[in-house]
């Protein structure tokens, strides 16, 4: 009796299993379940790359505009402070949120182009105190000045391989740095 019941159960399971394997419905849902997250990860990574590239291009432009003020001697003649220079840059970077709280400007006089320091600039973030004071020297005529600017920008997403590649701050923002080296000229 027990063997007959077991045989009936086995036949039933085989029929159900065969019916399951012959079914074609739901195949696209399985493909979507496997490939969908990969596809959306690539889309979000592309958006993140575009976001960072736009911000970096904006930072580069702002550094060029601000460094022009310095290398023409206008900064020295007008007693331009670090905050004034940051304000000039923030006016150029319209897409940057909380610009003045998330921007660090370092300027220092170097003896020659080969004497440019290899250390990196410390990025500033809103509500986070700096470890050290940021160097700010305007430079006199015919002096070589190195200007480094670090902007802390928020991430759109933390997905994809791109999220692992850039340095991040303590709050999880990306750090983008722009450097310009120039010789100060006399402003007339």
C-alpha positions in Angstrom: 0.0 0.0 0.0 2.8 2.4 0.9 4.7 1.6 -2.3 1.7 2.2 -4.4 1.1 5.6 -2.8 4.7 6.5 -3.2 4.6 5.6 -6.9 1.6 7.7 -7.4 3.2 10.7 -5.7 6.4 10.2 -7.9 4.3 10.1 -11.1 2.5 13.3 -10.0 5.8 15.1 -9.3 7.2 14.0 -12.7 4.1 15.3 -14.6 4.2 18.6 -12.7 7.9 19.0 -13.3 7.6 18.1 -17.0 4.8 20.6 -17.4 6.9 23.3 -15.7 9.9 22.8 -18.0 7.7 22.9 -21.1 6.1 26.2 -20.2 7.4 29.3 -22.1 5.6 32.0 -20.1 7.7 34.1 -17.8 10.9 33.6 -19.7 11.3 37.3 -20.4 10.7 38.1 -16.7 13.7 35.9 -15.8 15.9 37.5 -18.4 14.8 40.9 -17.2 15.5 39.9 -13.6 19.0 38.9 -14.5 19.9 41.7 -17.0 17.8 44.5 -15.7 20.0 45.5 -12.7 23.1 45.4 -14.8 21.5 47.6 -17.5 20.3 50.1 -14.9 23.6 50.1 -13.2 25.3 51.1 -16.5 22.7 53.9 -17.1 23.2 55.3 -13.5 27.0 55.1 -14.0 26.8 57.0 -17.2 24.7 59.7 -15.5 27.2 59.9 -12.6 30.1 60.2 -15.1 28.3 63.1 -16.9 27.5 64.8 -13.6 31.1 64.8 -12.5 32.5 65.8 -15.9 30.1 68.8 -16.0 31.2 69.9 -12.5 34.9 69.4 -13.3 34.6 71.5 -16.5 32.9 74.2 -14.5 35.6 74.1 -11.9 38.4 74.3 -14.5 36.7 77.4 -16.1 36.3 79.0 -12.7 40.0 78.5 -11.9 41.0 80.0 -15.2 38.9 83.1 -14.6 40.1 83.5 -11.0 43.8 82.8 -11.9 43.5 85.5 -14.5 42.7 88.0 -11.8 45.8 86.9 -9.9 48.4 86.7 -12.8 47.4 90.1 -14.1 48.2 91.5 -10.6 44.6 92.6 -9.9 44.5 90.4 -6.7 47.6 92.1 -5.2 46.6 95.6 -6.3 43.0 95.2 -5.0 44.1 93.3 -1.8 42.0 90.4 -2.8 41.4 87.9 0.0 40.9 84.2 -0.2 37.1 84.7 0.3 37.0 87.2 -2.6 38.7 84.7 -4.9 36.3 81.9 -3.8 33.4 84.3 -4.5 34.7 84.9 -8.0 34.9 81.2 -8.6 31.5 80.5 -7.2 30.0 83.1 -9.5 31.4 81.1 -12.4 30.2 77.7 -11.1 26.4 78.0 -11.3 25.8 74.3 -10.9 27.7 74.0 -7.6 25.5 73.8 -4.6 26.8 75.4 -1.3 29.8 76.5 -3.3 31.6 78.6 -0.8 31.3 76.0 1.9 32.5 73.2 -0.4 35.4 75.0 -2.1 39.0 75.2 -0.9 41.4 77.6 -2.6 45.2 77.3 -2.0 47.7 79.7 -3.5 51.4 79.7 -2.9 54.5 81.2 -4.4 57.0 78.7 -5.7 60.6 79.4 -6.6 60.5 77.6 -10.0 58.2 75.3 -11.9 60.2 72.3 -10.8 59.6 73.3 -7.1 55.9 72.7 -7.2 54.9 70.7 -4.1 53.6 67.2 -4.7 51.3 67.1 -1.7 47.6 67.4 -2.3 45.2 70.1 -1.2 42.8 69.5 1.7 39.2 69.6 0.5 36.7 71.7 2.5 33.1 70.5 3.3 30.3 72.3 4.9 30.2 71.8 8.7 33.6 70.0 8.7 36.6 71.8 10.2 39.9 71.8 8.3 42.9 69.9 9.7 45.4 72.6 8.7 45.2 76.2 7.5 45.1 76.5 3.7 48.1 78.5 2.3 47.1 81.8 0.5 49.9 84.0 -0.9 49.0 86.5 -3.7 52.5 86.8 -5.1 54.4 89.8 -6.5 55.3 90.7 -10.0 57.5 88.0 -11.8 56.8 85.4 -9.1 55.5 82.0 -10.0 52.2 81.2 -8.2 50.5 77.8 -7.9 46.8 77.8 -7.4 45.0 74.6 -6.4 41.3 74.4 -5.9 39.4 71.5 -4.5 35.6 71.2 -4.8 33.6 68.7 -2.8 30.5 67.6 -4.9 27.8 65.3 -3.8 27.2 62.0 -5.5 24.1 61.2 -7.5 24.3 57.5 -6.9 26.8 55.0 -5.4 26.3 52.4 -8.0 28.6 51.2 -10.7 32.3 50.9 -11.0 32.7 54.6 -11.4 31.7 55.2 -7.8 34.8 53.4 -6.7 37.3 55.4 -8.7 37.3 58.9 -7.4 38.6 60.0 -4.0 35.8 60.8 -1.5 35.6 63.0 1.5 34.5 62.0 5.0 30.9 62.8 4.1 31.0 60.7 0.9 31.3 63.5 -1.6 33.6 63.4 -4.6 36.8 65.5 -4.6 37.7 67.2 -7.8 40.9 69.2 -7.9 42.1 71.8 -10.5 45.6 73.2 -10.5 47.0 76.3 -12.4 50.5 77.5 -12.3 51.4 81.0 -13.7 53.7 83.9 -13.4 52.3 87.2 -12.0 52.4 90.1 -14.4 52.0 93.8 -13.7 48.5 95.1 -14.1 48.1 98.4 -15.8 
